[in-house]
Amino acid sequence: KVVLTQIIFYFILEDFVFYWGHRVLHTKWLYKHVHSVHHEYATPFGLTSEYAHPAEILFLGFATIVGPAITGPHLITLWLWMVLRVLETVEAHCGYHFPWSLSNFLPLYGGADFHDYHHRLLYTKSGNYSSTFVYMD
């Protein structure tokens, strides 16, 4: 129960922190000098999820570690969280909506369709800033 509770907490907290950090990266100056590296691919594929400016990796990476930093999880829980987080971001950037995609089963889960839309529009009007869920967008 503890592991599941922590993982759920991490996903919710990460999504909230990521949303605001990602939204800030879409301001004109930060987009031009930092976040545009990630948006070089208008049609992303799985590996582009990790393709970003080093400053962006540090900035948005904070969203991934803030939950474990607060709770101090067991090492296995931390590893599980990191694996699930990477799988989620690769799936969101894969460009395919599979029958087994979580967006088919979780109503608030964004998935590939949600994030593909984000990569196709101009930087200031794109929306879809969340990493996992759609409730903030």
Helices and strands as residue ranges (DSSP letters): H 2-25, H 28-33, G 35-40, G 46-50, H 54-71, H 75-93, G 102-104, H 111-120
